Amino acid sequence: MIDRPRFATILARFAALAVVCVAANAVEPSSTTPAMREIVLVRHGNYTPDPAIDEKIGPPLSPIGVAQARLAGARLRGELPQLGALYVSPMQRARDTAAAIGVEFPGRAFEVVDDLAECTPPTRRADIMAKEKPEDLAACKARLDRVFATYFKPAQSSPRADLFVCHGNVIRYLVTRALGVDTEAWLEMSVGNASITRIRVEADGRFKVIEVGDVGHIPPNLRTGATGDGERSLAVPKLDVAPSQKKPPRAGE
């Protein structure tokens, strides 16, 4: 004969356990559940070319470049206070830019990724192609395709934003990959120094380009590197003094 009170108690316990399991699964998603990933690409700041420096390393930032990078860092801190991974090209101008941005994210360290170094991938421009070796063009394309395959994919478990500090050619090529267009069209874009490009990778793997080469955080008189930007200087300009205030030179001057 069934002990009905005891049987009812056992059923109640099983029901309570099932509720707890369902609630736990709802609060803690599986670590393999795809989620949105935002890719934030920052071009390095302004620099002065120096042929005496090894081109694999390149020159450091100019004073304007440091100012641009600090402005980019302040914007990123305001818009994306919780960044995921931080990556940087091995070249000096990118490392300097990352260092200036890193001031806004104390306690965080950048991972150096060799594949993010500046290079020239194949382009529609015949004049550019004529200056490059076919093997160098192919090697560049292979590197950047590897970057795309490695990092441009959904996050796991929860949404995140990852930062990449790198170069104009690299950023423009990656944008064409995200858009799914002819990658040889990358040179038809122009991105300024310390500009911000954002690409969203949806949980289902679709790409959405949010912004390309945004320099809204940089005052117009400090913008460089994009088509139409002129040369800038941080040197102290000569002061024009009204003629009535000019003093005649003293004896012996």
Sequence and secondary structure as in RCSB ss.txt:
>XXXX:A:sequence
MIDRPRFATILARFAALAVVCVAANAVEPSSTTPAMREIVLVRHGNYTPDPAIDEKIGPPLSPIGVAQARLAGAR
LRGELPQLGALYVSPMQRARDTAAAIGVEFPGRAFEVVDDLAECTPPTRRADIMAKEKPEDLAACKARLDRVFAT
YFKPAQSSPRADLFVCHGNVIRYLVTRALGVDTEAWLEMSVGNASITRIRVEADGRFKVIEVGDVGHIPPNLRTG
ATGDGERSLAVPKLDVAPSQKKPPRAGE
>XXXX:A:secstr
   HHHHHHHHHHHHHHHHHHHHHHHHS  TT EE EEEEEEE   B   TTS TTT   B HHHHHHHHHHHHH
HHHH SS   EEE SSHHHHHHHHHHHTTSTT   EE GGGS      S HHHHTTS HHHHHHHHHHHHHHHHH
HSS EESS EEEEEEE HHHHHHHHHHHHTS GGGGGG    TT EEEEEE TTS EEEEEEEE TTS GGG  S
STT      S       GGG     TT 
